Structures are given as C-alpha cells and as structure tokens.
Amino acid sequence: MKKWVLLLLLSLFSHQQVSWAENAYKIVIKRSENKLLVQKNDKVIRSYHAAIGSGGRKAKQKEGDRLTPLGSYHIVKIKDSERFHLFLQLDYPSVRDAINGLKAGHIKKSQYRRILDAHIFGGIPPQNTALGGVIGIHGIGVETKDKLEIHRIANWTQGCIALRNKEIDELLTFVRVGTEVKIME
C-alpha cells in the first residue's frame, strides 16, 4: 500500500513538472547585476533593471530579513495590486528553503511537511511560517519622480523583485502561472 501511495505522489509531482516545462519562457534573476532576464531556449529575449531586497546579498532565511531568496521557483498566482500595480507570486518557500529552515531551527517538522505537501500537490506553500512568504515579482505602484529615482539606484523591496510598471506589464506577455523563475547571485 505504501509503495502505491509513493508512486502516485511521484507521478503527480512529475506531471506538474512537465506542465511547467511546456512554457517556453523562463525568468532568470541575477541579483548581483540587478537584472531580470526573460529567456526562451536559453536565449535572452528581454532584460530589465530589477530592484531586490534591501537586506543585503544573503539568501532569504526568515520572515522580516528583507532578503531576496536564491533558488528555483515558479509563478503560482498573478494578481492586480493596489500597492504594486501587479504582483506575480512565487512558490516560496521552496523545498530547499524548507530543508534549510528545518536544519536552522526556524520551522518545525510539521511546517516542513506542509511546505513539501504544497510542492508535491501543486499548491501554494504556507505563507505564514517563520521563513516568511508572499515573495514575488511586482511593479512599483504609483510612479513618482522620487520612486523612480529610488528604484534606479537602490534595492528597496522587503525581499521581492521589483520592475517598473510598464516593464511588469510587458513581462506578463511572456509568463503565466507555472513559469519557472530562477533566482541566482
């Protein structure tokens, strides 16, 4: 019986991976260059200046650290945002983030399991653990001269990746729920 359940889970997970792979576009975020790249078949189609978390260059570890995560994610929700114009939510925390959080003592085993289950079954991982949540790619909201200047010269987010509003609108033509997003140093 246990073998059957494991095979079912693996087939569900592999099916989800195949559907994600069907989208020819992928997003690569190079934190050290403040760049968001749209790629198709490993060729850069678009490049945008991106602001990241104001907490520095380490990978996100917990709620409130103002750090942008490192790793592979997928877009799980696309929604309008009063504050940020548009918000593309990622499936943060990833399984890797959960493993690291469990090892560091930031989350409990039960929270780790809920994160793992969300990834296995194609859901959104819990957003209310000590690892934080609601990480995504978004616009800057109402574009004032001051906001545009801050966006140009500083990493100002609480851990997300920010583009100008017209850029996130354009990005929406390349992505959908399931699009792969790789965040690297």
C-alpha positions as CSV (number, residue, x, y, z in Angstrom):
1,M,0.0,0.0,0.0
2,K,2.8,2.5,0.9
3,K,4.5,1.8,-2.4
4,W,1.3,2.6,-4.3
5,V,0.9,6.0,-2.5
6,L,4.5,6.9,-3.1
7,L,4.2,6.1,-6.9
8,L,1.0,8.2,-7.0
9,L,2.7,11.1,-5.4
10,L,5.7,10.9,-7.7
11,S,3.5,10.7,-10.8
12,L,1.6,13.8,-9.6
13,F,4.8,15.7,-9.0
14,S,6.4,14.7,-12.3
15,H,3.1,15.7,-14.1
16,Q,3.3,19.1,-12.6
17,Q,7.0,19.5,-13.6
18,V,6.1,18.5,-17.2
19,S,3.3,21.2,-17.4
20,W,5.7,23.8,-16.0
21,A,8.3,22.8,-18.7
22,E,5.8,23.3,-21.5
23,N,6.1,27.1,-21.2
24,A,9.0,28.1,-23.5
25,Y,9.8,31.2,-21.5
26,K,11.7,31.3,-18.3
27,I,12.7,34.1,-15.9
28,V,16.3,34.4,-14.6
29,I,17.0,37.0,-11.9
30,K,20.7,37.9,-11.5
31,R,20.7,39.6,-8.1
32,S,24.4,40.7,-8.3
33,E,23.6,42.6,-11.6
34,N,20.1,43.7,-10.6
35,K,18.7,42.1,-13.8
36,L,15.6,40.2,-14.6
37,L,16.0,38.3,-17.9
38,V,13.3,36.7,-19.9
39,Q,14.7,33.6,-21.7
40,K,13.5,31.3,-24.4
41,N,15.6,28.3,-25.2
42,D,18.4,29.8,-23.0
43,K,18.4,32.9,-25.3
44,V,17.7,36.3,-23.6
45,I,14.6,37.8,-25.1
46,R,14.3,40.8,-22.7
47,S,16.4,42.3,-19.9
48,Y,15.1,44.7,-17.2
49,H,16.6,46.5,-14.3
50,A,15.3,45.0,-11.1
51,A,15.4,46.1,-7.5
52,I,15.7,43.3,-4.9
53,G,15.5,43.1,-1.1
54,S,17.2,45.9,0.9
55,G,18.6,43.4,3.4
56,G,21.8,42.6,1.5
57,R,23.1,39.8,-0.7
58,K,22.5,36.7,1.5
59,A,19.7,34.4,0.6
60,K,16.3,34.8,2.4
61,Q,16.2,32.8,5.6
62,K,13.3,34.1,7.6
63,E,10.4,36.5,7.9
64,G,11.4,40.1,8.0
65,D,15.0,39.8,7.0
66,R,14.4,41.9,3.8
67,L,16.4,39.4,1.8
68,T,15.6,38.0,-1.7
69,P,15.7,34.2,-1.9
70,L,18.0,32.2,-4.1
71,G,16.9,29.1,-6.0
72,S,14.3,27.8,-8.4
73,Y,10.7,28.8,-8.1
74,H,7.5,29.0,-10.2
75,I,4.8,31.7,-10.6
76,V,1.8,30.4,-8.6
77,K,-0.5,33.4,-8.7
78,I,-0.9,36.6,-10.9
79,K,-3.0,39.4,-9.5
80,D,-3.5,43.1,-9.7
81,S,-2.1,45.0,-6.7
82,E,-3.2,48.4,-5.5
83,R,0.2,48.9,-3.8
84,F,2.5,47.4,-6.5
85,H,0.4,47.7,-9.7
86,L,0.8,43.9,-10.5
87,F,2.0,41.0,-8.3
88,L,3.4,37.7,-9.6
89,Q,3.6,35.4,-6.5
90,L,6.3,32.7,-6.4
91,D,6.1,29.4,-4.7
92,Y,8.4,30.5,-1.9
93,P,9.4,28.8,0.4
94,S,10.8,26.0,-1.9
95,V,11.5,22.5,-0.6
96,R,15.2,23.6,-0.4
97,D,14.2,26.7,1.7
98,A,12.2,24.4,4.0
99,I,15.1,21.9,4.4
100,N,17.4,24.8,5.3
101,G,14.8,26.3,7.6
102,L,14.3,23.0,9.4
103,K,18.0,22.5,9.8
104,A,18.4,26.0,11.2
105,G,15.5,25.5,13.6
106,H,13.4,28.2,12.0
107,I,10.5,25.9,11.3
108,K,9.1,22.7,12.9
109,K,8.8,19.3,11.1
110,S,5.0,19.8,10.7
111,Q,5.6,23.1,8.9
112,Y,8.3,21.5,6.7
113,R,5.8,18.7,5.8
114,R,3.1,21.3,4.9
115,I,5.6,23.1,2.6
116,L,6.6,19.8,1.0
117,D,3.0,18.7,0.5
118,A,2.2,22.0,-1.2
119,H,5.0,21.4,-3.7
120,I,4.1,17.8,-4.3
121,F,0.4,18.6,-4.9
122,G,1.0,21.8,-6.9
123,G,-0.4,24.2,-4.2
124,I,0.9,27.4,-2.7
125,P,3.3,26.7,0.3
126,P,2.2,28.1,3.6
127,Q,3.0,31.8,3.7
128,N,2.8,32.2,7.5
129,T,5.8,30.3,8.8
130,A,9.0,31.8,10.2
131,L,10.5,31.5,6.7
132,G,8.2,34.3,5.5
133,G,6.1,34.4,2.4
134,V,4.4,36.4,-0.3
135,I,7.6,36.7,-2.3
136,G,7.1,37.7,-5.9
137,I,7.8,40.0,-8.8
138,H,5.9,43.3,-8.8
139,G,5.8,46.8,-10.1
140,I,6.4,49.9,-8.0
141,G,2.9,51.3,-7.7
142,V,2.2,54.9,-8.4
143,E,5.3,56.1,-10.3
144,T,6.5,59.4,-8.9
145,K,9.8,61.0,-9.7
146,D,11.2,60.1,-6.3
147,K,10.1,56.5,-6.5
148,L,11.6,56.1,-10.0
149,E,14.9,57.5,-8.7
150,I,14.9,55.2,-5.7
151,H,14.1,52.2,-8.0
152,R,17.0,53.2,-10.3
153,I,19.7,53.5,-7.5
154,A,18.6,51.2,-4.6
155,N,17.5,47.8,-3.6
156,W,14.3,48.8,-1.8
157,T,12.0,45.8,-1.5
158,Q,11.2,43.6,1.5
159,G,12.6,40.6,-0.4
160,C,10.7,40.7,-3.7
161,I,11.9,41.6,-7.2
162,A,10.6,44.9,-8.5
163,L,10.3,46.3,-12.0
164,R,8.8,49.5,-13.4
165,N,5.1,49.2,-14.0
166,K,5.3,49.2,-17.8
167,E,8.0,46.5,-17.6
168,I,5.9,44.2,-15.4
169,D,3.0,44.7,-17.8
170,E,5.3,43.6,-20.7
171,L,6.6,40.7,-18.6
172,L,3.1,39.5,-18.3
173,T,3.0,38.8,-22.0
174,F,5.8,36.2,-21.5
175,V,4.7,34.5,-18.3
176,R,1.8,32.5,-16.8
177,V,1.1,30.5,-13.7
178,G,3.7,27.8,-13.8
179,T,6.5,29.8,-15.4
180,E,9.9,28.9,-14.0
181,V,11.8,31.6,-12.1
182,K,15.4,31.1,-11.3
183,I,17.0,33.5,-8.8
184,M,20.7,33.4,-8.7
185,E,23.5,35.5,-7.3
